[in-house]
Amino acid sequence: MGGFADFSVFLAYSLVFLSAGVCIIYGIVNWDKEGDISAEENEEEKKWLKTEIEIDEEISGGGAV
């Protein structure tokens, strides 16, 4: 069986190459697909970004070192 000592070793190698092939095909198919987000998720992301900017400004501009 291709120089392998046991069928389980052959099976393990086969499954590794098979799963790598499936991952490559999945990556090619989904290469440039963008995720669609709802308006609610978009608003939530804007709130997080605003909060993050406020925290960054507070940390960088307000404290004496």
C-alpha positions as CSV (number, residue, x, y, z in Angstrom):
1,M,0.0,0.0,0.0
2,G,2.4,2.7,-1.2
3,G,5.1,1.7,1.3
4,F,3.0,2.4,4.4
5,A,3.3,0.0,7.3
6,D,-0.4,-0.1,8.2
7,F,-3.7,0.9,6.6
8,S,-4.3,3.5,9.3
9,V,-1.2,5.4,8.4
10,F,-2.2,5.3,4.7
11,L,-5.7,6.5,5.8
12,A,-4.3,9.3,7.9
13,Y,-2.1,10.6,5.1
14,S,-4.9,10.4,2.6
15,L,-7.3,12.3,4.9
16,V,-4.6,15.1,5.4
17,F,-4.3,15.6,1.7
18,L,-8.0,15.4,1.1
19,S,-8.7,18.0,3.8
20,A,-6.0,20.3,2.4
21,G,-7.6,20.0,-1.0
22,V,-11.1,20.8,0.4
23,C,-9.7,23.8,2.2
24,I,-8.0,25.1,-1.0
25,I,-11.2,24.7,-3.0
26,Y,-13.2,26.4,-0.3
27,G,-10.8,29.3,-0.3
28,I,-10.9,29.7,-4.1
29,V,-14.7,29.6,-4.2
30,N,-15.1,32.2,-1.4
31,W,-12.1,34.4,-2.2
32,D,-13.7,37.7,-2.8
33,K,-17.1,37.3,-1.1
34,E,-17.9,40.0,1.4
35,G,-20.1,39.4,4.4
36,D,-23.4,41.1,4.3
37,I,-24.2,42.8,7.6
38,S,-27.5,44.2,8.6
39,A,-28.2,47.9,9.3
40,E,-28.4,47.0,13.1
41,E,-25.0,45.4,13.0
42,N,-23.6,48.4,11.1
43,E,-24.9,50.8,13.7
44,E,-23.4,48.7,16.5
45,E,-20.1,48.7,14.8
46,K,-20.2,52.5,14.5
47,K,-20.9,52.8,18.2
48,W,-18.0,50.6,19.0
49,L,-15.7,52.6,16.7
50,K,-16.8,55.9,18.3
51,T,-16.2,54.6,21.8
52,E,-12.8,53.3,20.8
53,I,-11.8,56.6,19.4
54,E,-13.0,58.4,22.5
55,I,-11.0,56.0,24.7
56,D,-7.9,56.5,22.6
57,E,-8.1,60.2,22.7
58,E,-8.6,60.1,26.5
59,I,-5.6,57.9,27.0
60,S,-3.2,59.7,24.7
61,G,-4.2,63.3,25.5
62,G,-5.2,63.5,29.1
63,G,-2.6,62.0,31.3
64,A,0.6,63.3,32.7
65,V,3.5,60.8,32.6
